[in-house]
Amino acid sequence: MTSKFRIGVLACSLSLTVAGCSSVMPGEKAGSYSSLPDWVTMPAQKISEGGMADTACVPDNASMGILKNKATAQARANIAQQIQVNVQAMDKTYQSLTENGEQESGSGQTFESVSKQVTNQMLQGAIPKRVDYIPGRSEEDGDRLCVMVVLAPEQNRKVFENIIEASNRRLTPDNEALMYQEYRAKQAQEELEQTTE
């Protein structure tokens, strides 16, 4: 064999080996800015409309049970932060409605003040939908265990309803629908921003 032929065969073998080591499973697209799969980089695109999702990854340095619990807790905390942002938007909308006379001010607490307790209770229903080890890009990176946690659309709606109820605010049906649209609009905006990053 000629040396050029050997070099060609070696180059083909090397490229096939490198291509076979991808961390993206067959049929999955990698995120646009990394070699990570879409369910890790853009989890909101992998769920039903009206739901919430987040993925957290932790270094592979303990047993799978411990890693899964840690990543699940981190993903739930991230969903709780998303809910807090949505609730802040609800408070602003409610304030605007009362200032414009479209809703009686009444007594009760702000939505934000009751949302943490409600959110913590409801997030117990947010379950891991996907768990997988993701290889690191190099030896220094190491492997990671990633967990995608999902709050189903009906559970997300229940979070909203429980926040309204716990605040002791009485809303007209039209204003409640408007508040839910605002709650969802903030979430949709975040999902859109996530896809354009």
Backbone as a chain_set.jsonl record, in Angstrom:
{"seq": "MTSKFRIGVLACSLSLTVAGCSSVMPGEKAGSYSSLPDWVTMPAQKISEGGMADTACVPDNASMGILKNKATAQARANIAQQIQVNVQAMDKTYQSLTENGEQESGSGQTFESVSKQVTNQMLQGAIPKRVDYIPGRSEEDGDRLCVMVVLAPEQNRKVFENIIEASNRRLTPDNEALMYQEYRAKQAQEELEQTTE", "coords": {"N": [[0.842, -1.192, 0.0], [0.396, 2.257, -0.701], [1.793, 5.142, 0.884], [0.185, 7.415, 0.806], [-2.348, 6.337, 0.427], [-2.643, 4.901, 2.813], [-2.644, 7.023, 4.65], [-4.982, 8.29, 3.852], [-6.924, 6.309, 4.464], [-6.537, 6.162, 7.234], [-7.285, 8.788, 7.968], [-10.012, 8.75, 7.245], [-10.957, 6.753, 9.001], [-10.426, 7.957, 11.484], [-12.105, 10.229, 11.343], [-14.634, 9.01, 11.29], [-14.629, 7.781, 13.791], [-14.541, 10.014, 15.528], [-16.967, 11.241, 14.832], [-18.713, 9.313, 15.751], [-18.615, 9.631, 18.475], [-20.327, 11.536, 19.416], [-22.335, 13.46, 21.68], [-24.958, 13.709, 21.229], [-27.94, 12.058, 20.754], [-29.023, 9.686, 18.223], [-31.313, 11.035, 15.896], [-31.824, 13.281, 17.391], [-31.395, 16.797, 17.624], [-28.535, 18.826, 18.037], [-28.077, 21.504, 20.367], [-27.973, 24.879, 19.214], [-25.68, 26.248, 20.026], [-23.947, 24.561, 21.255], [-22.689, 21.239, 21.909], [-24.595, 19.927, 23.22], [-27.71, 18.156, 23.624], [-30.969, 19.241, 22.422], [-33.003, 18.925, 24.389], [-31.694, 19.5, 26.681], [-30.617, 22.095, 26.34], [-32.785, 23.648, 25.473], [-35.323, 23.125, 26.973], [-38.008, 23.94, 27.184], [-39.081, 23.852, 24.681], [-39.686, 21.245, 24.304], [-42.003, 20.421, 25.457], [-45.582, 20.38, 26.181], [-47.726, 23.107, 25.214], [-48.266, 25.653, 27.577], [-47.21, 24.367, 29.726], [-44.327, 24.065, 31.9], [-40.779, 23.821, 31.884], [-37.49, 22.74, 32.832], [-34.012, 22.087, 32.64], [-31.421, 20.672, 34.477], [-27.973, 20.143, 35.057], [-25.52, 18.132, 36.614], [-22.19, 17.525, 37.86], [-20.752, 14.293, 37.315], [-20.132, 12.819, 39.992], [-20.916, 11.231, 42.062], [-23.251, 8.76, 43.348], [-25.866, 7.621, 41.118], [-28.464, 8.041, 42.141], [-28.148, 10.08, 44.074], [-27.131, 12.12, 42.429], [-29.283, 12.45, 40.66], [-31.306, 13.357, 42.393], [-30.152, 15.793, 43.193], [-29.877, 17.227, 40.738], [-32.573, 17.277, 39.976], [-33.687, 18.822, 42.042], [-32.368, 21.256, 41.523], [-33.396, 21.868, 38.97], [-36.124, 22.128, 39.588], [-35.961, 24.35, 41.275], [-35.199, 26.261, 39.392], [-37.509, 26.34, 37.804], [-39.232, 27.358, 39.716], [-38.166, 29.943, 39.941], [-38.84, 30.901, 37.401], [-41.616, 30.951, 37.66], [-41.853, 32.893, 39.653], [-41.055, 35.205, 38.264], [-43.175, 35.364, 36.445], [-45.256, 35.819, 38.231], [-44.566, 38.287, 39.296], [-45.12, 39.853, 37.085], [-47.877, 39.499, 37.069], [-48.587, 40.887, 39.422], [-47.968, 43.504, 38.642], [-49.803, 43.856, 36.549], [-52.217, 43.609, 37.967], [-52.0, 45.815, 39.659], [-52.113, 47.833, 37.749], [-54.707, 47.425, 36.78], [-56.254, 48.091, 39.05], [-55.531, 50.743, 39.403], [-56.6, 51.875, 37.123], [-59.253, 51.583, 37.59], [-60.569, 49.319, 36.757], [-60.714, 47.135, 38.307], [-61.704, 46.412, 41.582], [-59.844, 47.435, 44.375], [-59.749, 46.133, 46.945], [-59.06, 43.901, 49.773], [-56.24, 41.914, 50.713], [-53.352, 39.897, 49.923], [-50.292, 40.561, 48.114], [-49.702, 38.926, 44.991], [-47.16, 37.963, 44.695], [-46.246, 37.685, 47.315], [-47.546, 35.41, 48.272], [-46.892, 33.489, 46.498], [-44.517, 31.945, 46.712], [-44.89, 29.95, 48.695], [-47.08, 28.538, 47.61], [-45.969, 27.771, 45.168], [-43.815, 26.117, 45.991], [-45.258, 23.994, 47.131], [-46.675, 23.051, 44.888], [-44.652, 22.362, 43.114], [-43.782, 19.92, 43.895], [-45.146, 18.201, 42.368], [-43.903, 18.426, 39.967], [-42.244, 16.544, 37.767], [-39.352, 14.498, 36.999], [-38.764, 14.228, 33.625], [-36.936, 13.391, 31.831], [-33.837, 11.767, 32.086], [-30.386, 11.595, 31.86], [-27.012, 10.655, 31.171], [-24.537, 12.875, 30.101], [-21.821, 13.083, 28.029], [-18.702, 14.704, 28.782], [-16.953, 17.419, 27.18], [-14.262, 17.197, 27.247], [-11.591, 15.533, 29.039], [-11.16, 17.031, 31.348], [-13.596, 18.317, 31.688], [-15.431, 16.255, 32.274], [-18.095, 13.825, 32.724], [-21.648, 14.504, 32.894], [-24.709, 14.364, 34.736], [-27.852, 14.876, 33.569], [-31.053, 16.253, 34.17], [-34.319, 16.646, 33.136], [-37.008, 18.46, 34.178], [-40.517, 18.606, 34.364], [-43.375, 20.641, 34.54], [-46.563, 20.024, 34.141], [-49.075, 21.335, 31.824], [-51.683, 21.498, 33.037], [-50.99, 21.444, 35.735], [-49.488, 23.763, 35.909], [-51.462, 25.663, 35.397], [-52.973, 25.2, 37.678], [-51.179, 26.112, 39.628], [-51.262, 28.871, 39.097], [-54.025, 29.362, 39.688], [-54.101, 28.647, 42.426], [-52.388, 30.568, 43.491], [-53.851, 32.903, 43.045], [-56.088, 32.314, 44.653], [-54.885, 32.02, 47.241], [-54.024, 34.592, 47.67], [-56.241, 35.983, 48.371], [-57.523, 37.75, 46.717], [-60.187, 39.018, 44.886], [-61.167, 38.508, 41.737], [-62.683, 39.671, 38.725], [-64.163, 37.534, 36.233], [-63.238, 38.252, 33.648], [-60.963, 39.783, 34.263], [-59.462, 37.885, 35.599], [-58.924, 36.135, 33.507], [-57.387, 37.859, 31.949], [-55.222, 38.208, 33.671], [-54.203, 35.614, 33.687], [-53.422, 35.403, 31.042], [-51.361, 37.286, 31.059], [-49.622, 36.06, 32.846], [-48.972, 33.768, 31.369], [-47.946, 35.047, 29.08], [-45.543, 36.209, 29.879], [-44.073, 33.918, 30.35], [-44.053, 32.819, 27.772], [-42.561, 34.768, 26.453], [-40.063, 34.432, 27.686], [-39.471, 31.837, 26.782], [-39.24, 32.328, 24.062], [-37.028, 34.058, 24.039], [-35.135, 32.246, 24.925], [-34.888, 30.537, 22.743], [-33.724, 32.167, 20.873], [-31.213, 32.685, 21.783]], "CA": [[0.0, 0.0, 0.0], [1.152, 3.495, -0.722], [1.625, 5.916, 2.119], [-0.966, 8.326, 0.634], [-3.548, 5.539, 0.633], [-2.71, 4.633, 4.257], [-3.033, 8.276, 5.305], [-6.402, 8.492, 3.535], [-7.697, 5.346, 5.26], [-6.422, 6.6, 8.622], [-8.095, 10.006, 8.124], [-11.431, 8.344, 7.226], [-11.232, 6.048, 10.254], [-10.425, 8.937, 12.563], [-13.308, 11.077, 11.269], [-15.78, 8.198, 11.694], [-14.535, 7.597, 15.237], [-14.925, 11.274, 16.165], [-18.401, 11.435, 14.603], [-19.435, 8.352, 16.565], [-18.526, 9.99, 19.89], [-21.188, 12.684, 19.677], [-23.204, 13.316, 22.847], [-26.331, 13.858, 20.79], [-28.48, 10.772, 20.358], [-29.569, 9.672, 16.865], [-32.647, 11.625, 15.798], [-31.887, 14.521, 18.157], [-30.542, 17.877, 17.143], [-27.732, 19.493, 19.062], [-28.386, 22.914, 20.545], [-27.253, 25.672, 18.227], [-24.439, 26.816, 20.521], [-23.152, 23.576, 21.974], [-22.909, 19.866, 21.483], [-25.633, 19.366, 24.078], [-28.985, 17.964, 22.935], [-31.987, 20.282, 22.611], [-33.773, 18.77, 25.625], [-30.89, 20.106, 27.744], [-30.425, 23.532, 26.119], [-34.063, 24.329, 25.255], [-36.345, 22.168, 27.424], [-39.375, 24.453, 27.016], [-39.559, 23.479, 23.346], [-39.949, 19.814, 24.286], [-43.181, 20.128, 26.276], [-46.853, 20.912, 25.704], [-47.964, 24.525, 25.483], [-48.876, 25.899, 28.878], [-46.406, 23.733, 30.756], [-43.02, 24.661, 32.161], [-39.726, 22.806, 31.992], [-36.116, 23.189, 32.969], [-33.037, 21.006, 32.745], [-30.225, 20.976, 35.266], [-26.926, 19.13, 34.936], [-24.554, 18.128, 37.713], [-21.024, 16.671, 37.559], [-20.858, 12.876, 37.672], [-19.157, 12.586, 41.062], [-21.574, 10.502, 43.147], [-24.152, 7.735, 42.818], [-26.911, 8.164, 40.256], [-29.585, 8.503, 42.965], [-27.786, 11.376, 44.655], [-27.039, 13.082, 41.324], [-30.637, 12.695, 40.151], [-31.988, 14.213, 43.374], [-29.547, 17.123, 43.152], [-30.258, 17.878, 39.478], [-34.025, 17.51, 40.035], [-33.901, 19.973, 42.936], [-31.929, 22.459, 40.815], [-34.355, 22.158, 37.899], [-37.344, 22.636, 40.238], [-35.667, 25.719, 41.727], [-35.224, 27.112, 38.204], [-38.922, 26.524, 37.45], [-39.775, 28.282, 40.731], [-37.743, 31.291, 39.539], [-39.663, 31.284, 36.255], [-42.943, 31.276, 38.194], [-41.731, 34.177, 40.351], [-41.049, 36.261, 37.25], [-44.55, 35.46, 35.947], [-46.087, 36.388, 39.295], [-44.254, 39.721, 39.346], [-45.897, 40.454, 35.996], [-49.278, 39.516, 37.521], [-48.739, 41.995, 40.376], [-47.984, 44.759, 37.877], [-51.077, 43.915, 35.829], [-53.26, 43.866, 38.961], [-51.856, 47.209, 40.07], [-52.605, 48.637, 36.637], [-56.168, 47.288, 36.747], [-56.847, 48.838, 40.165], [-55.306, 52.173, 39.161], [-57.49, 52.299, 36.058], [-60.625, 51.397, 38.026], [-61.156, 48.139, 36.132], [-60.8, 46.114, 39.338], [-61.693, 46.991, 42.921], [-58.59, 47.133, 45.04], [-60.027, 45.112, 47.943], [-57.978, 43.521, 50.666], [-55.553, 40.69, 50.32], [-51.904, 39.999, 49.801], [-49.808, 40.578, 46.74], [-49.529, 37.579, 44.453], [-45.775, 37.568, 44.93], [-46.044, 37.3, 48.707], [-48.08, 34.067, 48.524], [-46.517, 32.559, 45.43], [-43.435, 31.021, 47.075], [-45.454, 28.798, 49.394], [-47.878, 27.789, 46.644], [-45.045, 27.191, 44.192], [-43.099, 25.005, 46.619], [-46.19, 22.878, 47.258], [-47.043, 22.536, 43.569], [-43.496, 21.814, 42.403], [-43.609, 18.509, 44.232], [-45.741, 17.48, 41.245], [-43.053, 18.56, 38.782], [-41.518, 15.282, 37.754], [-38.307, 14.337, 35.985], [-39.264, 13.61, 32.397], [-35.806, 12.772, 31.127], [-32.601, 11.678, 32.863], [-29.382, 10.98, 31.008], [-25.627, 11.082, 31.313], [-24.036, 13.6, 28.938], [-20.353, 13.082, 28.092], [-18.026, 15.993, 28.766], [-16.216, 17.732, 25.946], [-12.867, 16.803, 27.436], [-11.356, 14.834, 30.302], [-11.315, 17.981, 32.456], [-15.028, 18.592, 31.869], [-16.078, 15.114, 32.902], [-19.485, 13.575, 32.371], [-22.667, 15.136, 33.733], [-26.042, 13.782, 34.729], [-28.821, 15.945, 33.324], [-32.441, 15.906, 34.464], [-35.328, 17.602, 32.664], [-38.194, 18.423, 35.03], [-41.656, 19.198, 33.672], [-44.612, 20.985, 35.228], [-47.564, 19.859, 33.086], [-49.942, 22.515, 31.654], [-52.756, 21.558, 34.044], [-50.37, 21.783, 37.014], [-49.12, 25.171, 35.825], [-52.725, 26.398, 35.562], [-53.34, 25.064, 39.094], [-50.297, 27.029, 40.362], [-51.861, 30.189, 38.91], [-55.285, 29.423, 40.447], [-53.799, 28.613, 43.862], [-51.814, 31.864, 43.852], [-54.996, 33.837, 43.105], [-56.877, 31.955, 45.829], [-54.13, 32.298, 48.466], [-53.865, 36.036, 47.844], [-57.541, 36.509, 48.796], [-57.976, 38.765, 45.768], [-61.381, 38.626, 44.132], [-61.059, 39.048, 40.389], [-63.77, 39.375, 37.792], [-63.717, 36.497, 35.286], [-62.447, 38.867, 32.578], [-59.651, 40.169, 34.789], [-58.703, 36.655, 35.867], [-58.437, 35.677, 32.192], [-56.308, 38.776, 31.586], [-54.075, 37.896, 34.532], [-53.61, 34.364, 33.228], [-52.729, 35.726, 29.79], [-50.113, 37.962, 31.435], [-48.791, 35.004, 33.439], [-48.488, 32.962, 30.245], [-47.185, 35.872, 28.134], [-44.185, 36.338, 30.407], [-43.44, 32.632, 30.114], [-43.83, 32.692, 26.33], [-41.463, 35.668, 26.117], [-38.826, 33.784, 28.127], [-39.219, 30.719, 25.89], [-38.783, 32.904, 22.803], [-35.662, 34.519, 24.271], [-34.284, 31.08, 25.053], [-34.639, 29.98, 21.415], [-32.912, 33.083, 20.079], [-29.869, 32.798, 22.366]], "C": [[0.876, 1.239, 0.0], [0.884, 4.269, 0.547], [0.46, 6.899, 2.003], [-2.271, 7.58, 0.888], [-3.746, 5.254, 2.12], [-3.163, 5.871, 5.022], [-4.519, 8.545, 5.066], [-7.298, 7.582, 4.359], [-7.688, 5.755, 6.726], [-7.29, 7.83, 8.88], [-9.575, 9.673, 8.141], [-11.806, 7.653, 8.529], [-11.332, 7.006, 11.423], [-11.687, 9.786, 12.53], [-14.551, 10.298, 11.659], [-15.792, 7.971, 13.191], [-14.982, 8.855, 15.968], [-16.419, 11.505, 16.001], [-19.219, 10.504, 15.474], [-19.45, 8.7, 18.034], [-19.399, 11.181, 20.241], [-22.057, 12.427, 20.891], [-24.667, 13.463, 22.487], [-26.8, 12.509, 20.264], [-28.987, 10.832, 18.925], [-30.996, 10.214, 16.86], [-32.811, 12.902, 16.588], [-30.976, 15.547, 17.525], [-29.753, 18.425, 18.319], [-28.212, 20.927, 19.172], [-27.49, 23.737, 19.637], [-25.895, 26.167, 18.731], [-23.604, 25.825, 21.317], [-23.403, 22.201, 21.389], [-23.973, 19.181, 22.338], [-26.928, 19.186, 23.302], [-29.993, 19.062, 23.289], [-32.743, 20.144, 23.932], [-33.02, 19.342, 26.822], [-30.843, 21.618, 27.575], [-31.728, 24.3, 25.97], [-35.228, 23.429, 25.686], [-37.777, 22.643, 27.196], [-39.943, 24.092, 25.654], [-39.954, 22.013, 23.27], [-41.2, 19.428, 25.084], [-44.421, 20.74, 25.642], [-46.987, 22.387, 26.054], [-48.7, 24.678, 26.804], [-48.131, 25.254, 30.025], [-45.117, 24.516, 30.968], [-42.011, 23.53, 32.286], [-38.389, 23.48, 32.201], [-35.237, 21.954, 33.095], [-31.851, 21.496, 33.55], [-29.257, 19.808, 35.122], [-25.957, 19.275, 36.096], [-23.386, 17.216, 37.337], [-21.235, 15.247, 38.062], [-19.8, 12.54, 38.713], [-19.76, 11.87, 42.267], [-22.458, 9.425, 42.519], [-25.268, 8.393, 42.007], [-28.087, 8.71, 41.076], [-29.336, 9.883, 43.559], [-27.748, 12.446, 43.571], [-28.422, 13.444, 40.793], [-31.409, 13.617, 41.095], [-31.47, 15.643, 43.314], [-29.964, 17.879, 41.893], [-31.762, 18.185, 39.447], [-34.337, 18.717, 40.9], [-33.491, 21.275, 42.246], [-32.916, 22.846, 39.717], [-35.66, 22.695, 38.478], [-37.138, 24.066, 40.731], [-35.696, 26.688, 40.547], [-36.654, 27.362, 37.728], [-39.576, 27.489, 38.44], [-39.389, 29.724, 40.403], [-38.56, 31.788, 38.356], [-41.062, 31.706, 36.72], [-42.909, 32.623, 38.896], [-41.75, 35.351, 39.375], [-42.462, 36.463, 36.704], [-45.462, 36.138, 36.967], [-45.803, 37.885, 39.459], [-45.012, 40.465, 38.254], [-47.373, 40.518, 36.366], [-49.521, 40.675, 38.482], [-48.807, 43.335, 39.645], [-49.302, 44.931, 37.127], [-52.212, 44.236, 36.792], [-53.212, 45.32, 39.417], [-52.393, 48.133, 38.985], [-54.13, 48.587, 36.558], [-56.829, 48.105, 37.857], [-56.67, 50.344, 39.975], [-56.246, 52.714, 38.09], [-58.968, 52.099, 36.396], [-61.311, 50.189, 37.418], [-61.328, 46.999, 37.14], [-60.784, 46.835, 40.678], [-60.438, 46.519, 43.64], [-58.775, 46.051, 46.095], [-58.845, 44.815, 48.841], [-57.368, 42.215, 50.179], [-54.066, 40.95, 50.188], [-51.52, 40.108, 48.331], [-49.638, 39.132, 46.286], [-48.129, 37.069, 44.748], [-45.571, 37.062, 46.355], [-46.56, 35.892, 49.013], [-47.538, 33.027, 47.542], [-45.443, 31.558, 45.836], [-43.974, 29.765, 47.754], [-46.247, 27.924, 48.426], [-46.971, 27.067, 45.657], [-44.321, 25.99, 44.778], [-43.99, 23.776, 46.762], [-46.454, 22.233, 45.898], [-45.857, 21.899, 42.841], [-43.177, 20.382, 42.816], [-44.206, 17.634, 43.133], [-44.949, 17.606, 39.96], [-42.103, 17.374, 38.758], [-40.391, 15.276, 36.725], [-38.881, 13.606, 34.775], [-38.144, 12.893, 31.654], [-34.571, 12.854, 32.021], [-31.578, 10.981, 31.98], [-27.992, 11.501, 31.361], [-25.199, 11.733, 30.006], [-22.514, 13.613, 29.047], [-19.793, 14.505, 28.066], [-17.283, 16.195, 27.461], [-14.764, 17.319, 26.035], [-12.758, 16.058, 28.76], [-11.574, 15.761, 31.493], [-12.785, 18.27, 32.741], [-15.705, 17.471, 32.639], [-17.527, 14.979, 32.454], [-20.402, 14.291, 33.346], [-23.941, 14.326, 33.668], [-27.011, 14.947, 34.579], [-30.232, 15.418, 33.566], [-33.334, 17.024, 33.954], [-36.584, 17.397, 33.499], [-39.313, 19.188, 34.32], [-42.794, 19.454, 34.647], [-45.677, 21.009, 34.133], [-48.469, 21.092, 32.998], [-51.041, 22.62, 32.709], [-52.206, 21.89, 35.43], [-49.974, 23.256, 37.036], [-50.357, 26.048, 36.009], [-53.151, 26.361, 37.034], [-52.461, 25.958, 39.973], [-50.898, 28.429, 40.296], [-53.128, 30.328, 39.768], [-55.038, 29.447, 41.953], [-53.179, 29.922, 44.342], [-52.924, 32.899, 43.985], [-55.793, 33.579, 44.383], [-56.174, 32.333, 47.131], [-53.964, 33.791, 48.715], [-55.122, 36.701, 48.386], [-58.001, 37.677, 47.935], [-59.176, 38.209, 45.021], [-61.308, 39.313, 42.782], [-62.326, 38.748, 39.604], [-63.272, 38.295, 36.837], [-62.859, 37.069, 34.144], [-61.043, 39.227, 33.058], [-58.803, 38.948, 35.145], [-58.138, 36.095, 34.566], [-57.272, 36.55, 31.724], [-55.045, 38.477, 32.391], [-53.396, 36.605, 34.071], [-52.874, 34.574, 31.911], [-51.388, 36.394, 30.094], [-49.121, 36.958, 32.019], [-48.168, 34.165, 32.328], [-47.617, 33.77, 29.281], [-45.747, 36.03, 28.595], [-43.411, 35.048, 30.152], [-43.121, 32.451, 28.633], [-42.67, 33.575, 25.876], [-40.128, 35.047, 26.505], [-38.462, 32.622, 27.212], [-38.672, 31.223, 24.551], [-37.338, 33.383, 22.934], [-34.691, 33.349, 24.338], [-33.953, 30.496, 23.677], [-33.753, 30.872, 20.577], [-31.507, 33.254, 20.617], [-28.874, 31.997, 21.571]], "O": [[1.944, 1.271, 0.611], [-0.137, 4.07, 1.205], [-0.192, 7.19, 3.006], [-3.194, 8.125, 1.493], [-4.86, 5.349, 2.635], [-3.976, 5.773, 5.941], [-5.229, 8.977, 5.974], [-8.315, 8.025, 4.894], [-8.723, 5.701, 7.39], [-7.962, 7.903, 9.909], [-10.326, 10.228, 8.942], [-12.858, 7.937, 9.101], [-12.225, 6.88, 12.261], [-12.284, 10.042, 13.576], [-15.446, 10.854, 12.297], [-16.859, 7.97, 13.805], [-15.733, 8.764, 16.939], [-17.077, 11.928, 16.951], [-20.316, 10.867, 15.898], [-20.23, 8.118, 18.786], [-19.206, 11.781, 21.298], [-22.479, 11.293, 21.117], [-25.532, 13.351, 23.357], [-26.138, 11.893, 19.429], [-29.348, 11.908, 18.447], [-31.792, 9.878, 17.736], [-33.846, 13.559, 16.472], [-29.93, 15.219, 16.966], [-30.242, 18.48, 19.447], [-28.695, 21.506, 18.198], [-26.37, 23.329, 19.328], [-25.03, 26.48, 17.912], [-22.649, 26.22, 21.986], [-24.226, 22.029, 20.49], [-24.216, 17.984, 22.188], [-27.223, 19.98, 22.409], [-29.877, 19.72, 24.323], [-33.093, 21.156, 24.539], [-33.622, 19.635, 27.856], [-31.008, 22.354, 28.548], [-31.783, 25.484, 26.302], [-36.032, 23.018, 24.85], [-38.675, 21.817, 27.029], [-41.162, 24.032, 25.488], [-40.507, 21.58, 22.258], [-41.428, 18.249, 25.355], [-44.33, 21.517, 24.692], [-46.439, 22.858, 27.051], [-49.631, 23.932, 27.107], [-48.397, 25.565, 31.185], [-44.862, 25.51, 30.289], [-42.339, 22.43, 32.732], [-38.177, 24.627, 31.808], [-35.667, 20.914, 33.594], [-31.344, 22.596, 33.33], [-29.66, 18.646, 35.071], [-25.617, 20.384, 36.51], [-23.56, 16.253, 36.591], [-21.831, 15.035, 39.118], [-18.72, 12.048, 38.385], [-19.193, 11.894, 43.359], [-22.418, 9.206, 41.308], [-25.572, 9.572, 42.19], [-28.646, 9.749, 40.724], [-30.215, 10.745, 43.545], [-28.267, 13.546, 43.76], [-28.698, 14.61, 40.511], [-32.084, 14.545, 40.65], [-32.249, 16.595, 43.377], [-30.361, 19.042, 41.971], [-32.172, 19.233, 38.948], [-35.166, 19.548, 40.529], [-34.184, 22.285, 42.367], [-33.234, 24.024, 39.555], [-36.245, 23.622, 37.918], [-38.037, 24.899, 40.618], [-36.167, 27.817, 40.686], [-36.98, 28.468, 37.298], [-40.379, 28.335, 38.048], [-40.202, 30.633, 40.57], [-38.933, 32.96, 38.307], [-41.618, 32.692, 36.236], [-43.839, 33.417, 38.751], [-42.39, 36.37, 39.635], [-42.9, 37.599, 36.52], [-46.331, 36.932, 36.606], [-46.718, 38.661, 39.733], [-45.492, 41.577, 38.473], [-48.055, 41.482, 36.02], [-50.533, 41.368, 38.38], [-49.613, 44.198, 39.994], [-49.853, 46.031, 37.079], [-53.08, 45.048, 36.473], [-54.246, 45.976, 39.545], [-53.063, 49.119, 39.29], [-54.771, 49.605, 36.296], [-57.856, 48.743, 37.626], [-57.546, 51.129, 40.338], [-56.645, 53.877, 38.142], [-59.838, 52.409, 35.582], [-62.526, 50.046, 37.552], [-62.009, 46.014, 36.856], [-59.979, 47.739, 40.904], [-60.03, 45.363, 43.527], [-57.985, 45.107, 46.12], [-57.77, 45.397, 48.694], [-57.932, 41.518, 49.336], [-53.595, 42.079, 50.326], [-52.303, 39.794, 47.435], [-49.453, 38.231, 47.103], [-47.935, 35.884, 45.017], [-44.811, 36.12, 46.579], [-46.054, 35.244, 49.929], [-47.713, 31.825, 47.744], [-45.453, 30.426, 45.353], [-43.564, 28.651, 47.428], [-46.098, 26.703, 48.428], [-47.183, 25.894, 45.35], [-44.225, 24.949, 44.128], [-43.541, 22.65, 46.545], [-46.455, 21.007, 45.778], [-46.046, 20.989, 42.034], [-42.387, 19.707, 42.156], [-43.826, 16.473, 42.978], [-45.282, 16.965, 38.962], [-41.256, 17.23, 39.639], [-40.465, 15.964, 35.707], [-39.415, 12.503, 34.895], [-38.377, 11.917, 30.942], [-34.301, 13.888, 32.633], [-31.847, 9.919, 31.419], [-27.83, 12.643, 31.792], [-25.467, 11.204, 28.927], [-21.969, 14.096, 30.04], [-20.343, 15.39, 27.41], [-17.021, 15.241, 26.728], [-14.107, 17.114, 25.015], [-13.73, 15.969, 29.511], [-12.103, 15.343, 32.523], [-13.176, 18.448, 33.895], [-16.474, 17.73, 33.564], [-18.105, 15.901, 31.88], [-20.01, 14.639, 34.459], [-24.223, 13.675, 32.662], [-26.989, 15.891, 35.369], [-30.557, 14.285, 33.21], [-33.142, 18.193, 34.287], [-37.154, 16.307, 33.527], [-39.097, 20.26, 33.756], [-43.132, 18.603, 35.469], [-45.69, 21.911, 33.295], [-48.62, 21.817, 33.981], [-51.305, 23.708, 33.221], [-52.883, 22.549, 36.22], [-50.106, 23.922, 38.063], [-50.3, 27.064, 36.702], [-53.629, 27.359, 37.574], [-52.945, 26.507, 40.963], [-51.03, 29.099, 41.321], [-53.278, 31.311, 40.494], [-55.699, 30.192, 42.677], [-53.416, 30.341, 45.475], [-52.934, 33.684, 44.934], [-56.131, 34.514, 45.109], [-56.797, 32.904, 48.027], [-53.782, 34.209, 49.859], [-55.079, 37.855, 48.815], [-58.792, 38.506, 48.386], [-59.169, 37.06, 44.579], [-61.377, 40.538, 42.688], [-62.96, 37.709, 39.792], [-62.063, 38.157, 36.651], [-61.879, 36.451, 33.728], [-60.059, 39.006, 32.352], [-57.58, 38.972, 35.011], [-56.998, 35.633, 34.531], [-56.293, 36.047, 31.173], [-53.937, 38.491, 31.854], [-52.168, 36.51, 34.064], [-51.815, 33.986, 31.69], [-50.386, 36.09, 29.446], [-47.928, 37.005, 31.721], [-46.969, 33.888, 32.351], [-46.655, 33.24, 28.725], [-44.827, 35.988, 27.778], [-42.237, 35.081, 29.784], [-42.039, 31.981, 28.283], [-41.886, 33.178, 25.014], [-39.164, 35.123, 25.743], [-37.289, 32.428, 26.893], [-37.761, 30.625, 23.978], [-36.519, 33.144, 22.047], [-33.559, 33.446, 23.865], [-32.842, 30.008, 23.471], [-33.09, 30.392, 19.658], [-30.681, 33.904, 19.976], [-27.691, 31.971, 21.91]]}, "num_chains": 1, "name": "protein.A"}
